[in-house]
Amino acid sequence: DLALVRANRAHEILDAALADGHPEVATALETVADIHLEQGMPRRALENRRKALSLREEARGTEKGELVSPLVMLGDAQRAVDKPEDAQRSYERALQIAEAVRGPADLAVVQPLTGLAEVRLELGDSSGSLRHAQRATRVAAERTAGPRPMGRARFAFARALRATGEGPDQVR
């Protein structure tokens, strides 16, 4: 596919032009990973997500707020290759960083909470899924999240409600 060829070429050029560990190389790897996921190549996406996260950690340290989104993306890729336990650890780490850096009611917690809700459901823990999805939806609504994080949180909430057999009137 032409998009993948161009993305891979862009990554090669950036890698050659920039110093090892430069954040733009990580960004290029994340873009290539997005294309891999869209084209049904989750293992290659996971490999690129891991490399990108490693570069970001080297450049910025391991507990910086900038790692929240890359950790969530890594968790999504881990789920795509059927590694829910690994994904759970990635989402938990992202949530821990988001809460420590930005606070428990900041928009930064929405993506990791939503990821946790989705993976807990995959692991058969519908009540844990519901707890995370409910919090993600509440924070997203209170902090006016964009349509994508809000939609994903609401969908996770609806799936968790269905799995628990609870209706919206019973959940507060």
C-alpha positions, -999 to 999 in steps of 0.1 A, spaced: 0 0 0 13 34 -9 6 50 25 26 23 42 55 27 18 55 65 23 53 62 60 81 37 61 103 59 39 95 90 61 106 69 91 139 59 73 146 96 64 139 108 100 159 80 115 189 89 93 186 127 97 179 129 135 199 118 164 190 85 181 162 91 206 149 122 189 111 125 196 103 129 159 115 94 153 91 82 179 63 101 162 72 86 128 71 51 144 37 58 159 24 69 125 37 37 109 21 17 137 -13 34 130 -10 24 94 -1 -12 103 -31 -14 126 -54 -1 98 -40 -26 74 -45 -55 97 -8 -60 108 -11 -57 145 22 -75 153 42 -49 133 22 -21 149 30 -35 184 67 -36 175 67 0 164 47 11 194 73 -5 217 101 12 199 84 45 200 77 42 237 113 33 244 125 63 225 102 86 244 113 71 277 149 76 268 143 112 258 120 123 286 122 98 315 98 71 325 72 90 346 65 120 325 30 130 314 40 128 278 41 90 281 4 86 289 -8 85 253 20 63 240 13 38 268 -24 38 259 -15 32 222 8 4 233 -20 -11 253 -43 -9 222 -17 -27 201 -12 -53 228 -50 -60 228 -49 -63 190 -24 -92 192 -44 -108 220 -22 -99 250 -48 -84 274 -27 -89 305 1 -68 289 -24 -43 278 -38 -40 313 -3 -33 326 2 -6 300 -31 11 308 -25 9 345 9 25 341 -6 52 319 -33 59 345 -7 60 373 13 86 354 -17 107 344 -30 108 380 4 116 394 12 144 369 -23 158 362 -46 147 389 -73 121 392 -100 143 376 -80 155 346 -88 146 310 -55 127 308 -71 99 328 -99 93 303 -79 72 278 -62 49 303 -95 44 322 -113 36 289 -85 11 280 -88 -5 314 -126 -8 310 -122 -25 276 -95 -49 287 -112 -58 320 -143 -68 300 -121 -89 277 -106 -106 308 -141 -114 321 -143 -87 349 -175 -69 340 -178 -51 373 -142 -38 370 -149 -28 335 -180 -9 346 -161 9 374 -134 21 350 -159 30 322 -181 49 346 -152 70 359 -139 76 323 -173 88 311 -178 110 342 -144 127 338 -149 131 300 -182 148 305 -171 170 334 -139 181 315 -155 184 281 -135 157 262 -134 157 225 -157 134 205 -133 105 201 -123 100 238 -159 107 248 -173 83 223 -149 55 232 -156 60 269 -193 59 264 -191 28 242 -170 11 269 -196 21 294 -224 7 274 -206 -26 268 -198 -29 305 -235 -21 314 -246 -48 290 -221 -73 304 -231 -67 340 -268 -68 332 -273 -35 348 -293 -7 333 -285 30 334 -310 36 362 -290 13 385 -256 28 379 -246 61 395 
